[in-house]
Amino acid sequence: MSSKYHEIYAAWEKDPEAFWASAAQEIDWFKPAEKIFDPEAGSYGRWFAGATCNTCYNCVDRHVETGRAEQAAIIYDSPVTGSRKSISYRELLQETQALAAILKDKGVKRGDRVIIYMPMIPEAAVAMLACARIGAIHSVVFGGFAASELATRIDDATPNFIISASCGIEPSRIVAYKPLLDEAIDLASHKVTGTLVLQREQLACDLVEGRDHDFATLMAEAREAAEDVPCEPVAATDPLYVLYTSGTTGQPKGVVRDNGGHMVALKWSMKAIYDVNPGEVYWAASDVGWVVGHSYIVYGPLLHGCTTVLFEGKPVGTPDPGTFWRIISEHKVETLFTAPTAFRAIKGQDPDGEYVKKYDLSHFRHLFLAGERADPVTIHWAEDKLGVPVIDHWWQTETGWTIAGNPVGLGIMPVKYGSPTVPMPGYAMDILDDEGNPVARSELGNIVVRLPLPPGSFPTLWNAEERFRDAYLSEFPGYYKTADAGYMDEDGYLFIMARTDDIINVAGHRLSTGGMEEVLAEHRDVAECAVIGIADEMKGQVPCGFLVLNAGVNRNPDEICSEAVALVREKIGPVAAFKKALVVKRLPKTRSGKILRATMQKIADGQEWKMPATIDDPAILDEIDAALSGN
């Protein structure tokens, strides 16, 4: 079918308030909005002012009341423990009410903060929903985060309660959470009143008397009591959660998400962007500690009445590169959303796609990628092996949902490889130079969004309104600064080339590391790559490429590096001054799959650097240092 995108986008441009008022009819409100948009509130205005609602009610209760009680709400699949479990909407309601009753009994009330420090288990989603039910504000901190980083979040969010587990499970090790939690509580200036700890059979922990409570014991008692805990009406503009941005050093930035606009945007996106219907199985292969986990493991699918997959594992190694295909086949997944990094890892281990052939994927319709640039080579590989449309889209922790994408539910648009396609309704995009002037089409610049941001985007940072304005709104007045660089072509397609920090200046030429990575990824032996700018006295900066090779490649690494250098010179030209490539075993990444280019650059330049709190494996940075040193 032809796409309705241009018609829908034009309708939003003509009357944004009418557009979002229509979308808001998909949400059940206790009290409708007095103003769809209040331009006087907050730093740039607030959506659905005067309305009251409850996110848990919209995610759980209303589906039980309208015929989905026995449908699976959550499918938990954990190859690292060998566990699988299906939870119906009725069971999810019972579990959420039980945990909500416990929190209320422990003194947690509307507006209080609760930190959730848990692995990828159903109880993490239940904890989020239970907080939403009673009007408490949850802040999920990725399980296994360092104690010092957890402590800074405790001090910033000032929670009165923490929900945790004894351990998390990685493919090669068990991560004890309780010692990290205890140390963080000791380090933090703010003192919590209590914790609730789930004991996992893989590694139990000791509980501190008078402070720590056993999750299973209290849940069993609460289920037995079967107390009815009604959904607390909250203002649409009240916070649902605070999510701290990954990789933060010093004082963390707590992104605030409100209740009303968040629900409206996510509910609209499930059909319009992802083309998913209520009752279908949707899987976002991420973690509840990241924004993708909030938006599209928990809230988006449940708002829409879908079955959501909660996966405790990795794309490779749990046990093999066919794990994704097993889950899609076994659970009849229609749509998968994951990071390009996951697919690069799978492609590196199984370049010929042999594992794909082992599973029935006939019901699988779409693959969506976001989180890092989706290079054309990875997209082509996925298209070829899976035989489904592969859709790149771009968004951020701050926005909570898609800024630019290919809205499949409105009719898929022609794909331009390397582009996440076009801005979504709510996002009016411009490309500006560093002085704030518009640049010509197809010219590289700062990607910005005209204010106001749409529903679902963050209205502020937690207890830091001035910092919010300084970090995001002040550099380009009237705009939100995405801190991404790229360009828009003649057809209005957006191309995200790099974070603005990753634009390197080579002898006065502003060059995108993303563009060089795109070329390097075309080499037949390269599974994934990263390019950084290294300080150079003559040129200011020169690029250096790091190459991870496909499994089974036995050629001379120096030969591959020479070919990679020649490829960049051929495709981009001598202006890139690309003369150095290094083969490494792996790239340093956050647990969400983002490559830590800034840290790599500091190591290369001999600058002081701090171990990123979000790093997946700290040992990789030693490997990068050794490669740069020629060891």
N, C-alpha and C positions, 0 to 999 in steps of 0.2 A: 504494500500500500504506500501511497505517497505520504510524506511526512506532514503533519499539522504543525510542526514546530514554528514556522514563521508566523502563522496565524495566531497561535497561542502566545508567542512572545510579543507580538504586536498588541494583543489584547491586554497583556500585563503593562506594556509601556503606556498605553492609552489611559488606563485607570488601575494603578497598582492596588488601591484599596478594594475596589470591586473584585479584582482577581483573587486576592487573599481572603476576602469575605466569602467568596464562593468555595474556595478550598477548605475553609474552616467549617463548612457544613458537614464534612466527613468526621468531625470530632464531636463527642458528646460533652456539652458544657453544663455546669450547674447554673451558671448565669452568663448570658451572652455579653459580648464586649460593648462597652459604652462608646468607645472609639476604636475602629479597626487599627488606626495608627495615630499615636499622639506625638506630634513633632516636638513638643515642649519637654518631654520627659527624657532623662538620661543625656548622654553625650550626643546622640544623633536621633533620638526618638525611640518609642517603645511600641511593640505590636500588641493588639488585643487588650488595650487598657480597660480596666474595669471588669473584665471577665473573670469568672472563677471556674476551676476545673480540677481534675485529678488525673495524672498520667497513668497511675496504676489501674484506675477504673477503666480507662480507655484501652489499656493493654490486656487486661485480664477479665474483669467482672462482666463487661458488656458482651464479650464473646460467650461466656458461660450462659448469660441471660438470653442470647439470641441464637442458640443452637449449635455452638461449637464446643460444648462442654467436654465431649469425648474425643475431639480431635487432638492430635499431638500438638502441643505448643512448643516443646523443646525436645530435640533428640540429642542426647549426650553420647559422644563417641570418643573413647580414649584408648588409642592403640598403645599408649605407654603403660597403661594399667590393665589392658584387656577388658575394660568395662564398657558396656553399652546400656543405655536406659532411655525410655520414652516417657515423657511427662505430659499428661493431657492438660487442657486448659482448666478443667475442674481440679485436678491435682495441684496445678500451679497456684490456683486460688487458695486452696487449703494450706499449702506450704507458706505462701506469702502472708496469709492471715496469721499463721502460727508465729512466724518470725516478727511480724508487726506487733503482735501481742507481747512478745518478749521484750522488744525495744521499748514499748510503752511502759511495761512493768519496771524496766531499768531507768525510767525517767526521761527517755528521749521523747521530745515533743516537736511540734511544727517549728521549723526554722533552725533547729539544732543540726549540727554537722555530724556525720558518721563516716569514718574512713573504712573502706573495704580493701583488705590486703589479702587477696586470695588467688589461687590458681584457676585454671579454666575448668571449673566444675559447676554444675547447676546451681549450687548454693550461692555462687557469686551473683548470678542473675536474680535469684530469689531475694538476696540482700538488697540489691538495687531497687527492686519493685517494692519491697517492704518499707524502705525509706520513703519512696515516693508515695506510698499508701497513707502514711501518717504525716506527710508534709515535711519530713526531715530532708536535709540536703546531703546527698552522698558524694564522697570523693573517693573514687577508685584509684588506688596506687598499685602499679604493676607488681604482682607477687614476686618476691625475691629482690626487690630494689634494695640497695645498700641502706644500712641503718641510718647513716647520716642524712641521706636524701629523704627517707621516710620521716625522720625527725623534723626536717625543715618544713615538710608538708603538714605535720601535726601542729607545728607552731603557727603556720599561716592559716590553716583552716580552723584551728582550735576546736576539734571535735570533742564531744564528751563520751564517745564510745567508738571502739574499733572492732570490726568483725574480721577474723583471720582464720587461717588453717595451719596445721602443724608443719606441712611441707608442700612443695611443688615438685613436679617430676619432669626432668629433662631426659632426652633419649639416652644419655650416658651417665646420668647422676641424679641423686635425690637432693633437692635443695631444702635445707631446714629453714623454715620461716620464723619459728618461735624465737631462736636466739637473736635474729635480726630485729624482730618486733620488740623484744625485751630491751635490747640496747637502744633502739629508737625512742622508746618510752623514757628510758633513763636520760638520754641526751636532750630530749625536748624540754623546753622551759614550761610549756603548757602541759598540765597533767590531766590525763583522761580519767574518767570515773570508773571505767570498766572495759573489759574485752570479752568477746565471745569467740571461742576457738574450736574449730572443727578438727577432731583427731582423725587423721588418715591412717589406714592400716600400714602403709609403706614406711611411716616413721611417726611414732607417737612423740608427745612432748610433755614436759611437766607444766602444771598450771600454778600460777601464783595465787595463793589463798587470799581471798578477799577482793581480788581484782579480776582474775580470769574465771570465766564460766565455760562449762563444757557445752558445746553446741548441740550435740546429739541428745544429751540428757534433757536440756531445757526444751528442745523441739518436741521430744516425745511427750513431755508434760503438757506442752501447749496444744499439741494435736489432740490429746486426750480431753483437755478442757474445751476444745473447739469454740473458743471465744469468737464472737462476731466483732471484727474490727472494721468499722465503716471507713470508707475513703474520706480523708480530710479535704474539704474544699480549700484550695489555695488560689491566690491571684495568678492569672495567666503570666504576669510579669515576675512572679516569685521565682527564685532559683530552684531548679530541679537537681542540678549537680554542679560541682566544681571539678574541673579536670586540669591537672597541671601539665604544662607542655613538656614534651620529652627533651632530654638533653640540657635542661636548664642548669646554669651554674649560679651560685649565690641565691638571692631571693627568688623563689620560683614564681612563675606566672600562672595564676589560677584562672583558667577560662570558665566563665559563668555561662550556663545554659538555662534559659527560662522554660517554664512548663508549656504555655499556650502556643507560642510561635514554633517551638521545637516540634510539638505534635503535628501541627498543621503542615509544616514543611516536609517532615519525614513521611507522613501519610500520603501526601501528594506525590512524593518521589517514588514510592514503591511501585506504583503503576506507571506513572508518566516516564520515569527514567528507566526503571529495571523491568518493566512489563511483567510484573508478577501479580498473580491473582490471589485473593483470599483462599486459604485451604491448600495452596501449593507449598512445596518445600524450597526454602531459600537458605543459602549457606554463605556467610561471610567468614572466610578463613582468616581470622585475626584473633585478637585477645581483648577481653573486656577492659584491660588496662589502657587501651588506646581508644581514640575517638571512633574508629570504625566499629569496635566492639560495642560501644555505647549506642551508636546510631543504627547499626545494621546486624548485630547479633541479638541485641535485646530489644530496643524500643521500636525501630521501624517495622520489622517483621511482625511483632506482636500487636502493634497498633493496627496493622493491616489484616490481622487474622490468619497469618501464615504459620507454617511450622518452621522453626529456626533450628539450625544445626549448631551445637556447641562442641567444638573439636579440641581435644587436648592431645596435641601431637605436633609434628613438623612435616613439611612437604616431602622431605627425604629423611631416611633413617628411622622411620617409625612404621613399618620396618624397612621400607624400600620406596623408590620413586613412584610407585603405583598407589600410594595411600589415598591421594585425592580421587583417583578414578574408582577405587573401591567404595569410598563413601558416597560418591555421586551415584554409583550403580546400586548400592545396597539400600540407600535411603531415598531413592528416586528424586534426587535433587534436580530441580529445573534450572536454577540460576546459581552460579558461583561468583563471588566477589573476593578477590585476593590481591596481593601485591605482585607487581612484575618480578620482584626479587624471588618470590616463591617459584615462579615459572622458570626463571633463569637457573635456579638450583635444580629443578626437575630436569630441564633440558641438558644441564651439565652432566647429570648422572645417567640420563637415558636419551641421548641425542637422537636416536632413531625412533623413539616413541614406542618401543616394544611393549612396555607395560600398559599403554593405552589399549592395545589390542586384546588384553585379557578380560576386559570388562564391557558390559552392555551399557552404553551411554546413549541409547536411542531416544530417551526422554529428555536429555540434557539440551537446553535451548540457547543459553547465553553465558559467556564469560566476561566479567567486568574486571578491569585492572585499575588500581590507583595506589598512591603512596610514594612511588618513585616514577620517573619518566618511563613510559612504556615504549622501549625502543622498537622500531619496525621489525628487526630480526626476531625478537621474542614474539611479537604479535603474529608474524607470518608462520613461525613454528607452531604456535598454538592453533592457529586457523587450520593449518595443514594436518596436524595430528588429531584434532578434535572434531573438525568439520562443522563448527558453529561460529557465529559472529563473535569476534573478540572486540570488546568495547573499552577503550581507554576513557577515563574521566578524571577530573582534577578538582580536588577540594582540600581543605585544611582543618586542623583541630579547631581553629577559630570559627570557621563557617559551619561545621557540623554536618554539611551535606554538599552536594555537587555545585561547584561554581560554573564549570564548563563540562559538557558531556554530550553524548549522542543519545537523545531521549527515545529509547526504543519503543516505549509505550505510545508515543505520539507518531510513530512511524520512523523507522531507522533512516538516517541521513547518509549520503555518500561518505565513505571513510577516506580520510587523508592521513596516511601513516605518519606518525610523529605528532599528530594533533589530537587533543581530547575533544575536538569538534567545536561546539559553539556555546556561548553563555546561556545559562538557564534563566527562566523568568525570575526576576528579583535581582539579577546581576547585570548592571550596565557597565561595560568594561572600557577602559581607555589604556593606551600605552604612552607613557610620558618619559621625557629625558630627565636627567637629574635636576634640572631647574624647574621641572613641572610643566614643560611645554609638550604638546602632542607631537609625536613623531610620525613619519610617513608610514603607510601600509608596508608590511614586510620588513620594517626596520626594528632592530632590537631596542628594547627599553624596559622601563619599570611597569609592571602590570598592576593596575589599580582598579578599584571598584567605586563607582559613584555612590555617595551616601544618599538615602539610608541603606544599610544592609537589610536583606530580606528577613522574614521570619526564620527562626532556626539558627541564625548567626548569633554570635556572642554580643550581648549588650555592653559588657564591661569585663574587667578583671576583678577577682575577688578582693574586696577592700582596697582597691588600687585604681580609682577612677582617673587620677592624674597620670599615673603610669600608663594606663590604657590609652589616653589621648596622646601622650608623648610617643609611645611605641608604635601606634597604628594610624593616628589621624592627623598629627601635626605636620609631618614632612610635606604632604601634598594636601593642602586645605580643601575640604569638600570631598575627600576620597578616603577610602580604606586602603592602606599600603599592604599588599600581599607579601612583599619581600621576595617575590618571584620575578624573574626576568624572562622576556620572550617577545613575541610579535603577533600581530593579527594580519592575515592575508587579505587579498581583495574580496574574498567571499565571506569574510567575517569569521573565519576559522582561527582559533587561538592556538599558538604553539608555545608551550612552556619549555624553555631551554635550560634553566638552572635557577637555583636560589641566587639572589643578587650578589651574595657573597661569593658565589662560584663563577661569576663573570671575571675573566682574567684580562689584564691589560698587557698586551705584548707589543712593545715598541709603539705605543699609542693606539693600537687597534684593540677595541673591546671584542673579545671572543668568548663564545659560549663553550664551556666544558662539555655540556650536554650534546652539542653538535659533534664534537670529536668522539665522544663515547658512542654516538650513533654509528659513526664510521667504523670504529674499532669492533663493534659488535657484529659487523658484517663478515669479519674474518671467520673462515670455516672452523678454526680450531678454538675460537674464543667462546667460553660459556658466559662470562660476564666481565665487566670492566669498570674502571673508574679513572677519571682524569682530574688532576689537580694542577694549580699553578704554583711553581716554585720560584722564589725570589732570585732575580738575576741582575747583576750590576749594570749590564749593557742594555737589556731590553725591558727591565722592570720585573717581568715575570716570563717564565717559559713553561709550557705544559709538560707534564709527565704522565704517562699512562700505565696503569696497573692491570695486568691481564690474568684472569683465572681461566685455565684451559678445560675443554671438555674431557670427561672421563675417557680414558683409553688413548689419548694423544701421546705419542712417544717420540715426536720430532724434537730436534735441537731447539731449546727455548730461544737462543740467540737468533736463529733463523726466523722464528715466528715473530720476534720483536722487530726484526728488520723489515719483514713484510708489513707489519702493522704500521710502522713509521711511513713506509712508502704509500700505504693506502690512504693515510691522512693527508699526505702531501698531494696525492692525486686528487682526492675528493674536495679538500678545503683549500689547498694551495700552500706555497711557501710562507705566506703571511702567518700561518699558524705556528711556525717555528717549532714544529713537533719533531723532536729528534731523539726522545728517550722513552722507551717502553720497558717495563719489567714484568716478568712472570712471577706470580705469587700463588700460594696454595689457596688462599681465601681472602676476602675483603672484610674489614671491620664494619660491623653493622649494629644498629640498635635492634632490640628484640622485635620491633615492628618491621624490620627489613630495610631501614634507611641506611645508606652507606655514609660513614662518618668522614666525609671528605675534609671538613674543616680541621679535624684532629690530625688527619694524615698530612695536611698542609703544614700545620705547626711542627710536626715531627720533621718533615722535609726541610723546613726553614730553620731548624734548630731553636725554635721558640719554646718558651715554657708552656706546658699544657697540662690539663687536668683529666684524669680518667673519666670519660663520660659515664654518668650514672646508668644510662640505658644500654650500655654495650652488651652484646650477646656473649662474647668471649674475650676477656682482656688480653689473653695471650696473643691474639692476632696482631695487636699493635707492635709487639716485639718483632713479629715476623715482617711487618712493613718496615720497621726501622732497619732490620737486618738486610732487607732487599735494597733499600736506599743506600746502605753502606757498602753494598757489594759482597756481603757475607753469606 
